[in-house]
């Protein structure tokens, strides 16, 4: 059903002025606002919907934010509008809790985050259950709340829990069974975090993704729809895959501690060290193998016959045009990182300076590695929809195994880039790099813990031996699942061609990480640097 009411005339008369009075400090205080370092020039109204008039005026605002420099961004801003004297003290007394203040003939109104009110979160659930649609305040489209048939089994939200730790979105758990992810930063087009789980839920038997139960969308009169939120199964879990892995690594070092401190492992050769690491890390190897199998099954589902029925998902043979484009993009990234690293070198610590200089000296080696991407068209493999930002933090550890989350893709990329088809090995190498990060995260902890009791280089050798076990187990599981693929061909036939393709995307990922660490976390620069050094050998 569709609601279009004239009772909200006050909102229509005042919404533009309210948007103009929004406070930049309000946005910069929010976890979901990703441009805290940019200077906001102005706000503009794209559209809005009046969702409720009682007991509090509730609006869903689509907002344009213009900056002094750089591209404009679009945000979803659910707001409650209330007389300041009637607003909760928990709002009016908090710094930056009020988005805007508006003086009217009725008095001073304040606008604040609607998710501060539990009843508002309930209305989102109710609207999806009822397939409710709201006409836009500016007459430019409609705001659609919809459910996936048979997936919401309770008409009301008996319990509501706001997830306080959410970052780029806002999440709410209903009845301990379903979780709403409300997108804050928007773009025209279907968000992959809606599109891919919907495809997997309704077209495949892949069961390692939270099934989609509902969604919120802005349908423009002209132009692409805009995804505003998704409702999915809430998965009971034991934390994410990254923290599970860190705990397993700590246990690995704990078991080795007596011998490491005694120095009895110091003279082991590489082969013996690898065998001992495999023995101690056997429980994690089983989990990594299962994760590889799940990853392979995910790609099989996205390459299945069902994908051929949807233009957005149909597999496509990788062409020379594709690989030329990918190579150019990676080369551009490498050039940018090299320039940034050169500027950083002047003040870099001595050890990092040597490593950075080594990477710079091997630039041609990396370019040669990347050039091998042009061999993919000869392998007759396909590009498909894929995760796009795959790492241990994007999976949940459950009692049964793992569940794959967050299909939005790398946040720095445009929506068109995040929806584009690609070689699925990019997901594989993203996870391999994640094992590397886990290994070094715990290695740094152990080096701080033991100090001079254990040689730092010896500790690093064991961390890398563990990583080797994890990588090998994950790839074994992935290739095992790949053998069951009955859809479009995804992998080169020979292991050598497969490894060369993975080297391309692992190089890209490591350079991407290096750029991030230089700009945000210099103490971790060594992690991608060491990864790049191994690739160049």
Buried (B, 14 or more C-beta within 10 A) or exposed (E): EEBBEEEBEBBEEBBBEBBEBBBBEBBBBBBBBBBEEBEBEBBBBBBBBBBBBEEBBBBBBBBBBEBEEEEEBBBBBBBBBBBBEEBBEEBBEEEEBBBBBBEEEEEEBBBBBBBBBEBBBBBBBBBBBBEBBBBBBBEBBBBBBBBBEEBBEEEEBEEBBBBEEBEBBBBBBBBEBBBBBBBBBBBBBBBBBBBBBBBBBEBBEBEBBBBBBBBBBBBBEEEEBBBBBBBBBBBEBEEBBBBBBBBBBBBBBEEBBEEBEEEEBEEBEEEEBBEBBBEBBEEBBEBBBBBBBBBBBBBBBBBBEBBEEEEEBBBEBBEEEBBEEBBEEBBEBBEEBBEBBEEBEEEBEEEBBEBBBEBEEBBEBBBEBBBBBBBBBEBEBBBBBBBBBBBBBBBBBBEEBBBBBBBBBEEEBEBEEBBBBBBBBBBBBBBBBBBBBBBBBBBBBBBEEBEEEBBEEBBBBBBBBBBBBBBBBBBBBBBBBBEEBEBBBBBBEEEEBBEBBBBBBBBBBBBBBBBBBBEEEBEBBBBBBBBBBEBBE
